[in-house]
């Protein structure tokens, strides 16, 4: 190729302009300058959902104590660091979202509506994990030559004129007006069903309104959404991308080393809840210990979260439950989830219990429990709802505890709800390295100190430091 270019350059000098031939040779026909909307959408949905599931396995479940880890368990011991990888991957996806919005400007507006839903979801992930983050000036390096974006406050990110909540309102309006458009392609979640995208967008609005409900009055908007009846109606509306039985769309745990899989175990926190309730989801999420299976008397056993090297020696790991078959033995046993119908029902139960909406908090609560059992194809015992630890008594702790159980492998939702409500009451990680304080945010990526120091320093000064223990706006008293 270099030889051809050299000859062409000589020819240009000798015989005049030949720029068209030069460009033709140097144009890669396999690298289009513009990606079709359907491929952008598929990429956004797959990666957003997969990132949410992978991070749930690697961090979210540990921070919520849904699972525990006995080796390489820094996060389980509250050394959660920066999670720079998720920060970078999320901003890269937001760049794709921006590209999808641009492509949709003069085309099918359904793409734009979906792009706005995903924009809200991705920015909510960022701000709930880190607090104040680049928002209004983010993703403007190429368009505005701004490679040092300011950090917006979380309050502005959620409630501003162009914030997350307004973005979702706009998405619903655009989607509602795009029903007569041509069908969209590349939709891995709802196969182009506009009604389901509207129901998902409104369900996200309920999630995020509840998230900030201790800071602003959300009752009117939440009741308006509920009254519209444009919310997830069943597990058929779950927002998820199914993993497949073949590569490259398999759940990653199916192919990782045995040691990496078996390092994750049943936590004593979830063990105490599931065993006390005689909850059959125990048998879905975990396996009997290998030692007990070998003896012909299978039982389930757990370990506390946050065991250090010395403490772990007190346990016979052959007599501790690993994660269930759906997480390892079945390549398509789980899904990459953005939001489940069960979560919405628990959110509505809390909203009703707090007087933010009308309706029966008990009905929503029991619907949420049933939806979680149904999602895992598990029969709920006939006496489950009448047990004293489950039976409706109007308490927030029961709602959040069941919501916590249903958040298995759903990003960081269990941790977010614990931070916001204090439920369920988690057990202190045994050998934690954070002065017995449960982390409430990630530290900013170290790269921000180098590439965006002025705005990084301004944000750190405003929030009061860059540690795991600085509460974000919606979490502050």
Order of alpha helices (4+ residues) and beta strands (2+ residues): alpha-alpha-alpha-beta-alpha-alpha-beta-alpha-beta-alpha-alpha-alpha-alpha-beta-alpha-beta-alpha-alpha-alpha-alpha-alpha-beta-alpha-alpha-alpha-alpha-alpha-alpha
